[in-house]
Amino acid sequence: MNAPVLATVEQATLATVQDLGRAEATVIGVPRAGAWHRQRYGLATALVAPDPEPTTPTIELLAGTIVLRARAVTAAAVVGPAAVILRGTDAPTDTTLALAVDDVLTVRHEGPGPVYVALAGWREPLVLGSASTDTFSRLGGRLLAAGDELCGHGDMTEVGSFARVSWARPVRLRVIPSPGMSAARVEWDTGEWDVTTTARSGTRLGGAPAGGDGMGPSRPMVVGAIQVTPAGEGIILGPDGGLTGGYAVIGAVISADLDDVSLLAPGDRIALAHVDVDEAARVYDEAERALRRSIVRPHVIG
Amino acid sequence: MIPNTHWLGDCAVIVEVADGDEREAVAAALASALPAVWVRRGLREVLVESLRPRSDLRERVIEALHAVDGSFSARSVDAAIVTIEVEYSGADLADVAAVLGVSSGDVVRAHQQQEWRVAMVGFAPGFGYLEPVGTSALDWSVLARRSSPRPAVPAGSVAVAAGMSAVYPQQMPGGWHLIGSTHQVMFDVEVTDRPALLAPGNRVRFTRLGQGL
């Protein structure tokens, strides 16, 4: 890539490049990947570009800290629960921040869930149509490390800020139930689950009774599908999850609640609530309209 | 009669099919009838997925199924043939022969004589589940998966299990029986027009390395 360097990475832990992923590649067996919390991703890119593309890259920070040093005049935005320090003083999230050459931007993850850092003008090479890092297939994107360069043609786009929303951990996920019955089905549908591990490939749930069918013929899966093993372990597939699976499927998390899955941490307790597709489509459209309304332009904190 | 359908989440509809032939016909019909959706396959299911929730997706799938009802088997599908050269020296070849009650040579011959079809893709990028089509010299369905999976199966391993065959595109965990290996690259993002060698519906033939068809 011949574009000028916009910023260099001085320090990074668990920070990957993510955009909206490679949905078209799912038909050839490649996971969608892409931002785990798509609403935060969308806000971050909207704050640094008037008309972001699905391939506009961001840094997805799942833990720890990332430190960037600006190498050109540009703008940055941080979305999600994080402590932000710019030029040695506290700076807000959810706002476009002006960066001058040699400005140091430090973003410390606080959680819950991923934090996104967008940079005006930043572009990344695409693999199968996306800049996203598939952590499971080890395909595309990159895990950022000290010394890495973020390149592009920076500009000061002055795109504003947005009304902050709460990022409370969910206690309930709305689900479209899939057909199929087993002895423990009622308890899986109506009981509580413990979150045991979380990863971009899948979030594992425990604490439910055993009783799932054994491994059946491999079936196509979607992001958000909830598989249950014979031992009663639940797995909510994430963006880097496999596209096929053989365990019983009790349903799939609705699109409007998928971002909430990225907020879960081990030790959380979660219940499932059944809704129908009409309701799921309605709340998704509503959330999308609310997201567009929440951006206020123009307003830059320098 | 059209196949059963149900939702998988709010963006996808599953169509249940009876066998591989119906799956290929239904997948081809839905891909041509429904623009702006992705059509994927399971062994006995076809999945239609949209990018965002669409409460009319299932109705549209059912309408498309009605439109082609009765002509499923007559539709042409992508029958491109992919040939893969194999060195038959897998660690489990003798075990496979013992389970099937034949010699290792019989397994190798039957694997080459068998016509295989890519039923589905997706365990890992480039991983195709190959199902036998036409006549079979051996009953591949007798073979279960290994009782304990290997933590790391080498890239290029040619394997059989659960009535199917496959090539491991990269080093990864796996529970299938290894009967050989190939140098064929199964997945390469640099091949921009076809990163995955195997596409659903393709026919596959295995040949012994250096002997051609």
Contacts between the chains, C-beta under 8 A, distances in Angstrom:
chain1	res1	chain2	res2	distance
A	23	B	38	7.0
A	23	B	51	6.0
A	24	B	38	7.2
A	25	B	195	7.9
A	26	B	38	5.9
A	26	B	40	6.4
A	26	B	49	7.3
A	26	B	122	8.0
A	27	B	38	5.2
A	27	B	39	6.8
A	27	B	40	5.8
A	28	B	121	6.3
A	28	B	125	7.5
A	28	B	195	6.4
A	28	B	196	4.4
A	28	B	199	6.9
A	29	B	121	3.3
A	29	B	122	3.9
A	29	B	123	7.7
A	29	B	124	7.5
A	29	B	125	5.6
A	29	B	126	6.8
A	29	B	127	6.4
A	29	B	128	7.6
A	29	B	196	6.0
A	30	B	125	4.6
A	30	B	195	7.7
A	30	B	196	7.8
A	31	B	125	8.0
A	127	B	189	5.1
A	128	B	189	5.8
A	128	B	195	6.4
A	137	B	124	6.2
A	137	B	125	5.2
A	139	B	125	6.1
A	139	B	189	6.8
A	140	B	189	7.4
A	176	B	7	5.2
A	176	B	8	7.6
A	176	B	9	5.3
A	176	B	10	5.6
A	178	B	6	6.6
A	178	B	7	7.4
A	178	B	8	6.2
A	179	B	6	5.4
A	217	B	42	6.9
A	217	B	43	4.3
A	217	B	44	5.8
A	218	B	42	6.0
A	218	B	43	5.7
A	218	B	120	6.5
A	218	B	123	7.6
A	218	B	129	6.4
A	219	B	14	7.9
A	219	B	42	3.9
A	219	B	43	7.3
A	219	B	44	7.8
A	219	B	45	5.4
A	220	B	8	7.8
A	220	B	12	8.0
A	220	B	14	7.5
A	220	B	40	4.6
A	220	B	41	6.5
A	220	B	42	4.6
A	220	B	45	6.2
A	220	B	46	7.9
A	220	B	47	3.9
A	220	B	120	7.2
A	220	B	122	7.3
A	221	B	8	7.9
A	222	B	8	5.6
A	222	B	9	5.3
A	222	B	11	6.6
A	222	B	12	4.9
A	222	B	47	7.5
A	222	B	49	6.4
A	224	B	9	5.4
A	225	B	8	6.4
A	225	B	9	6.7
A	242	B	122	6.5
A	242	B	123	6.3
A	242	B	124	7.6
A	243	B	40	6.8
A	243	B	121	7.7
A	243	B	122	3.6
A	244	B	42	6.7
A	244	B	120	6.3
A	244	B	122	4.3
A	244	B	123	5.9
A	244	B	129	8.0
A	249	B	8	7.1
A	251	B	9	7.5
A	252	B	8	5.5
A	252	B	9	3.0
A	252	B	10	7.6
A	252	B	12	7.6
A	253	B	9	6.9
A	254	B	9	6.8
A	254	B	10	5.0
A	254	B	53	7.3
A	255	B	9	7.4
A	255	B	10	5.5
A	255	B	11	6.1
A	255	B	52	6.7
A	255	B	53	5.1
A	256	B	53	7.9
A	277	B	7	5.8
A	277	B	10	5.1
A	277	B	53	6.9
A	277	B	55	5.0
A	277	B	57	8.0
A	277	B	58	7.5
A	278	B	55	4.8
A	280	B	10	3.8
A	280	B	53	5.4
A	280	B	55	7.8
A	281	B	10	6.2
A	281	B	53	4.0
A	281	B	54	6.7
A	281	B	55	4.4
A	284	B	10	7.2
A	284	B	52	6.8
A	284	B	53	4.7
A	285	B	53	7.9
